[in-house]
Structure formats: structure tokens, C-alpha cells
Amino acid sequence: MTSVIIEIRAGTGGKEAALFAADLFKMYSRYAQNQGWQQKILDSQFTELNGIKQIVFELKNSDVFEKMRHEGGVHRVQRIPKTEKSGRIHTSTATVAVLPKPKKNEINIRTDELKIDYYRASGPGGQYVNKRETAVRITHLPTGIIATSQTQRGQLQNKENALAIIQAKVLEHEELKNIEKLTKERRAQIKWARRADKIRTYNFPQNRITDHRIKKSWHNLEKIIDGKMDAMLKILAKKL
């Protein structure tokens, strides 16, 4: 059984970007539920309007990476935000990273390469949700990669979650370094999903979702946001 770690971050667009990030999380969560996949939230930061600043979660199943691998990149939304009084359409973004979870012995991180800090978990607006220092921040010193976790009540569980995130991000870092060493032609063949690449636009006024990589649109946006992604993902798997 394989696992992927997915990280969703609100991008440009303020409160609306955080609400869009929450919609993407709902879309992936409902799709995972429909597929019978196991899901575990590793870290999350919510806003006061139930938006998401950042969320990191694990999905586990035998075919999870094959189906989710093409979701990494910048997702763009065009719609009238709930916070907009004049009815003006806004454009906001969120970024998605899809990281294969390393298998045992696939990557070796020494304990002396890690700096581990403990702090109090906080919720939207900065209020404390835990009076004990159960939240964990881990820094991988050689790369500067940082991972946090505050979703669990216990320090040990949060540490395990943060370690899982660190391992996946360090593996991605190493793979990207290896890809950069290859020729341009070979890099183009690999088609590694870069976080800065805009891959998809969700246009709510026109009920249209467009994937820019294959230049194809679908007109059942609400159903896709509700987790019915199978048809879209199957086409992406054939085209990319």
C-alpha cells in the first residue's frame, strides 16, 4: 500500500484564497472517501471564516499516487467571494503539492540533522487551543526545510506527523536536484509537477473547470468540487 502527502496552501487573494484552499481540501477529501482511501491530517491552519491557510494530509491506498500525481501546481479560482458586496468577480489562487511518502530505507535522515522545537498550538486569530507545548516544529538543517504539526493533542503524535512531512519534502528536494542535473530534453520528458506552474482554473460564473496542461474544459464544476473527479483524472492520466 502506497501513501502520498498532500499540502494545500492559500495563495494570492487573501480571505478568498483561504476559502478556495478549503474547497480544494473538500474536493480531495470527498474523492478519497469515494475511493475508500485512508486519510490522516498531519497539520492544519484555519482562518476565522473556516478557510484554510495551510493543510497537510496523508492519503493511503494501492493506487493513490497514480491517481493524484498530476494535482500538484497552482490552482486558480474565478468567482464572486462570499465577502464581496459589490458582486465583483475575484481571481485567487492556492498551491497544491503531491509528495510520495518515502518507504522504509528510501531516504536516510540522521537525528543530528534535525532541530526540533516545541510550542503551544494556536487556532484562528492566534488564541491558544492548548496550554501545553504539544505543537512541534522540525527543521532539516542541511536543506532548511521546515515542517510543523499541531493537529494532535499529544506531543509524540505531532512529532511523528512532522517527521513524515519532513521525510517527504526532503525526498522531493533530492529528486528535484537530480532532475536539474539532466539535460533539458530529459527534464521535459519527466514532467515533474512544479509548484509554480498554473495547472487549472475553476470559473464559477461559467460553471467551467479548465486544465491548462491539456487545454480541456469540463462544465460540471460543482460536481467535481464535490469529489466526483474520476473522469477528469482518467483523462489527465492518459494525456500527461
Secondary structure as GFF3:
##gff-version 3
##sequence-region A 1 240
A	DSSP	beta_strand	2	10	.	.	.	ID=ss1
A	DSSP	alpha_helix	14	35	.	.	.	ID=ss2
A	DSSP	beta_strand	38	46	.	.	.	ID=ss3
A	DSSP	beta_strand	52	61	.	.	.	ID=ss4
A	DSSP	alpha_helix	64	68	.	.	.	ID=ss5
A	DSSP	three_ten_helix	69	71	.	.	.	ID=ss6
A	DSSP	beta_strand	73	79	.	.	.	ID=ss7
A	DSSP	beta_strand	90	100	.	.	.	ID=ss8
A	DSSP	three_ten_helix	111	113	.	.	.	ID=ss9
A	DSSP	beta_strand	114	119	.	.	.	ID=ss10
A	DSSP	three_ten_helix	124	126	.	.	.	ID=ss11
A	DSSP	beta_strand	135	140	.	.	.	ID=ss12
A	DSSP	beta_strand	145	149	.	.	.	ID=ss13
A	DSSP	alpha_helix	155	180	.	.	.	ID=ss14
A	DSSP	alpha_helix	184	190	.	.	.	ID=ss15
A	DSSP	beta_strand	198	203	.	.	.	ID=ss16
A	DSSP	beta_strand	208	211	.	.	.	ID=ss17
A	DSSP	beta_strand	216	218	.	.	.	ID=ss18
A	DSSP	alpha_helix	221	225	.	.	.	ID=ss19
A	DSSP	alpha_helix	230	239	.	.	.	ID=ss20
###
